[in-house]
Amino acid sequence: MTIHVDIINPYPTTTVKDLLESKLLIPRKIRHFLRTKKHVLINGETINWQSPVEKGDKISLTFDTEDYPDKTILMGKASLVEPLYEDQHLIVVNKPEGMKTHGNEPTEIALLNHVSAYCDQTCYVVHRLDMETSGAVLFAKNPFILPILNRLLEDKLIQRQYWALAEGRFQTRETVYKDKIGRDRHDRRKRVVDPRKGQRAYTTVTRLKTFNGASLVNCQLKTGRTHQIRVHLAHHGHAILGDPLYSRRHASRLMLHAHSLSFTHPLTLEKITVQARSESFEQEVKNHK
């Protein structure tokens, strides 16, 4: 499949080489193909690799199967997708609780398959949510934008905020947890705080409301360890209600919801902020008032 990408350059004056390498993060091998095949046009004209690119110039890129081999997956049901933001290159959707972000086997149908059906093309996971967690999830619509979004995620430039209904009361309005997280040696499904062998993890927790024996909190991640919020809160005596692995407090679902996702669009420099709602989460919070 051939991919055509047209971009109005949002960046200050630079060279073609620097734009493709430093701004658009196109891999070296694919930059080589673009150059030798003359698949880069600036304002409709072929260019030299050191040619200047001005802000507002139209950049046209063409990728073929030698650049990005065709990848097909099973299509799910487009009707199960709730889009929050969408353009030519990416889509943010509201994941319901109880659905995997992506399957573990090629034949397993998950949110990725439903999103691909909705977009009528194979999409790619940028980040994931646990199956029991609901909320905003970002997908790439083509392999060109995927490494750009992955770099934003690695550089902590995609801001993710979660609401959680947690056990107990928080004594301060804002709390920062920096406990390292590692695997549980006794249960492969779980993670634990492991000061010696664990990976760095950083979660900022802000108290929003306090109920009888529970608190609604906002959690912002600076790292993305598996079960990070769940482990940090449970370790400090504030396990999330309904958590099947880390809490004994029952709820109708795991009370963790990715309510906000924001980032600067790398191809337009537009600030994108989306918010996701969950009726089941909101109803459970009401039940605890």
N, C-alpha and C positions, 0 to 999 in steps of 0.2 A: 504494500500500500504506500502511495506517495503522500507525504504531508507537506502542505504549503503553509507557511507562517508569514504573516505580514505584521510588522510592528512599526509604530510611530515612535522613534527614538526619544525616550524621556530623559536621557542622561546628558550631561555637559559634553562638549566637543571631545572626541577621542578618536582613535584609529579603529578600522575594521577589526584588526587583530585583537586589540584590547577589549573591544565591545564583546566579541564572541567568547574570548577567553576569560576575562575578569568579571564582566557584568552578566552575561548570559550563561556562563559556566558550561559551555559546550565542550564535551570531551575532546582530547587531542586528535584521536583517530577520526572522529566525525568532522572536526575542523579541517582536517586534511582532505577528506572527501569533498567538503563544501568548496574548498579552494581549487582542487584539481578539476572538479566538474563545473566550476564557475556557477555554483548554485547560490551565490550571494549577489543580490542586486541592491544598489542604493539609488533610490529615486528612479528605478527602472533601468539602470545602467550597470554593466559589469565594472568591477573596481579593482584597484591594487590593494594588497593586504595592508599597506600603510596609508591608504587614503583616509582623509578625515571624514568623520561622521558627525554632523551637526545635530543639535537638539531639534526635533521636529522632522528630520529626514525619515523617509519611508524605507524600511529595511525589509527585503523579501528573501526568505530562506526556503529552500526546497530540500526535503529529505526523502530518500527512497529506501527500498528494502535492504540495500547494502548498509545503509546507515542504521536503520532501526528495523530489524526483521519483524515480520507480521507476528502478532501474538493474539490468539483467540482464547476466549473463556466461555463457559456456559452462560447464557443470558438468563436472568431472573425475571422478576415482575416489576415493570416500570411503575405500576400503580402503588407499590409499597414505598416509593421514594418521596420524601418531603424536601424539596430544594430550598435552601436558604440564600444562596448566591450562586450565580452561574455566568460564565462567559465562554469564549472560544477555547480557552486553555484549561480551566479548572472549574470545579464545582464543590460547594459545601452543602452537606445535607444533614438532616436531623435524624440520627439513629435511634430507633426505639430500643428499650431495654429488652433483653432476651434474644438478641440477634448478634451473631458474630460479625466483626468488621470484614473479615475475609475467611475463606475456608482453609482447612488444613490439607485437604485433598482436592485434586482437580475436579472431582465430581460433586464436591460439597457446595451447596448454594448458600451464599451469605450476602451481606449488604453490598459488597463489591459487585456481585453479579446483578443485583437489582439496579445499582447505579449505572452499570454498563448498558443494561437494557433501556433505562431511561434516556441515556445519552446516545443510544444506538451506535455505540463503539466501545472497544475495550478501554477501560479506565484503569488507573493505578493508585494503590494506597500510598498516601503520604504519611499518615500516622493512624494509629488504631485506638479504639476504646475497648475495654473489657466487655465481654458479652453482656454482663448484667448492667453495664453503665449505659445511660442514654445521652444524647446530645450531639453537638456539632462535630462533624468529621470532614476533613479535607481530602479530596481526591484530585489527581491529575488526569486530564483528558487525553494527553498524548505523551510519548516518551521524551519529547523535547523539553517540556516544562518540568518533568519529574525531578531531575537533579537540581534544578534551580530551587524548587520548593523544599527538597531535602536539605539543601544548604541553609536555607532560611531557618528550618527546624533545628538543625545542628547549631546554628549561631544564635539560638534563642530569640529569633526575630518573629516567630509566630507565637503570640500570646494566647494561652489557654487558661480559662478560669472555670472552676467547677463549684457547684453547690453541693453540700453534704449535710445530712441530718445525722448528727453524731451524739453519742452518749455523753451525759454529764454537762457541766457548766464550765465555760472558759473564764478564767480569772481576769485575763487581760483582753483588750479589744483585738490586738494583733499579736500573733505568735509565729515564730520562725522555727521550723524543724530542719536540722541538718544531719540527722542520723544516717549513716551509711546503710545501704540495703543489700542483702545477699540472699542466696537460696536457702530454704529450709532443708536441712539434711534429712529430716524425717518424713517430709511430705513434699513431693515434687511440685504440687499445685501451689504451694505457698512461698511467700518471701518473709524474711525476718530482718530486724535490725542486727547488723553484724559489723561492729566497730573495726574489726581487724581485717576481714577479707571482703567486706561489702563495697559497693560502688557509691560514689558521692551522690547524694540526693538532697534537694533543697525545695522545701514547700513553705509558702507563706499562707498562714491561716488567719482570716479576719472574721470575728464574730458579727453575725447579722442580727439574730434574734435568739432569745433564750426562752425555752418552754419548761414544763415540768419534767425535769430529768433528762432533757435533751437540748441541743443547740443547733441552730441553722448557721452554717459557716460558709464562707467563700474561700476556696483554696486556689492559689496560683502557683503553677509549676515553673521552676527554672531548669529542672532536669526531667527526664521522662522514663524513670525506672518502672519496671513491671510492678503493679499494685502499689505504687509509691504513696498515694494519698491514703489508701486503705491501711497500709502498714504503719505509716507515721502516726495517723490518728489512733489506731489501736494500741500502738506501743506506748502512747502517752495517756492511755485510759479513756480515749474518746472514740472507740470503735464505731464505725458507721452502722446505723440500724439496718437490719435486713442483710448484712454481709454474711454469706454462707460460710466463709472461711475464717473470719476474724472477729465475729460478734455473736453473742447469744441473745441479743435483743431482736425480737421478731418485727418484721414489717412486710408489707405486701410485695416489696421489691428491694433490691440494693438501693439505698437512698444516696446515690451519687449521680450527678447530672452535669454534663459539660455545657454550661449555659451560654458561654461566650467564647468567640474565637476572633482574633484580629491580627492583621498583618498588612504590610505595605506591598501592594501588587508589584512584582519585580519587572513587569513589562510596561506598566503605566505610571508607577510610583503613586498610585491612588491608595488612600488608606481604606482598607476593607474591614468592617466590623459587623459580625452577625451575632444574633442571639437566638437561642433555641428554647422552646418551651416543652414541657412534659406534663400532660394532665395527670398521669399517675403519680408523679413526684409531687406536684402541687397539692393533690388531694391528700396524700399521706402526710404532708406538712400540716395541712388544715386539721387533720385528725389528732395532731399532737398539741394543738393550741389549748 
